[in-house]
Amino acid sequence: MGGLIASAVLLSGCWDRTEVNDLAILTAGGLDLTEDRKLELSVKQYLVSPSSSDQSGSVSSDVGGGSGKSVVRSSRGLSMADAASHLQQVLSRKVFWGQDEVFVFGQRLAKEGLAEPLEFLTRHPIPRERANVFVSQSPAKEVLEIDPPIERSVSHALRKMAENETGLNITLKELAEMMAGRSRSAVIPWVEIKPGDGKQTAFAFIKGTAVLKNGKMIGRMNDAETRGIMWLRNEVKKATVTVSPGESKGLVSLQLLRSRTDLIPHLKGGGEWSLTVRIETQDDIVENTSELDLSVPDHISELERELEDDIKRRIQMALERAQKEMKADIFNFADAFYRKYPKEWNRNKDRWDEIYSHLQVNVQAKVKVVRPGMTNRSIFKPAQR
């Protein structure tokens, strides 16, 4: 008799399973602040079987080969949780956040503050902490409605652009850590939409950085300043820099192989706070249209100095905006001082904004050209006599 009961238990089946066709699989989320100050939650829902969907909305291809479709649906609420509950009311399938690759915050909401929606996204057990986050110039809903010409979805396109590391690559987890960190400042990639012109469809792209302080967007930086931010945050992994060496005609392009940024804080007895930024890079020369003979060591040294100056210039641009204008420590300087001088930091943490805005920063850059290439000068120009 006991054996029969055991067999019955083992053969009971997956009675509580959830079929994929019963799920509203979300691949992207967008958050906007409406004119009546409500939170609008927009989501892109992937449809496993397009013919089985009874949802209306803007429809776009979401997988290669057109084997799937996606729709954008929106709901409004007083908070993120309220909007999410209203969203479930207009969907016949159970909302599933587990495949959400990106979260886009509209500019108006970012200026008002991201603390409340971020509280939901980090507390709820389902949203992915590795999802990429962006701030968009236009409403986030408009970004989600874009159907990119190459990638399977706009969320996949934005994620790939972030992973290429030509700009910042910030995840939901990293954003939460920055906002809760000692400096209370954060950076998020800034997204703009290039409208279609009849020949080309509209697409979204990353252009600069949104800067947040105390959870609210206080400004943005352009691409050149963003590169300075990345140097200071030790996040430059891929880069091609083109310089015009001295009085030589033409250009030389160098490709980054590896780099390292160290922040070295200093605190003197008189209460003078300063910091040294030490950057070391190794680079290859990938193009030479100048008159320089790359077999001459002095010419290589000249290129190294040019690149060092370019790095310093970009860093100074970012420092000037962040320190003097925004007074936002987006470079993790506060953490560097805390690690080296924990007692002094704790005694002065309430006046960090004042200390940071007057902090003396000394930038030291050391560039090493590893491989100048097989040819000494441009093979398409005659040698100088």
Helices and strands as residue ranges (DSSP letters): H 2-10, G 20-22, E 23-33, E 39-47, G 50-52, E 58-61, G 64-66, E 69-77, H 80-89, E 94-96, E 102-106, H 107-112, H 115-123, E 132-136, H 140-144, H 154-163, H 172-179, E 185-194, E 203-213, E 216-221, H 223-232, E 240-243, E 252-267, E 273-288, H 297-319, I 320-326, H 333-340, H 342-348, G 349-351, H 352-357, E 360-371
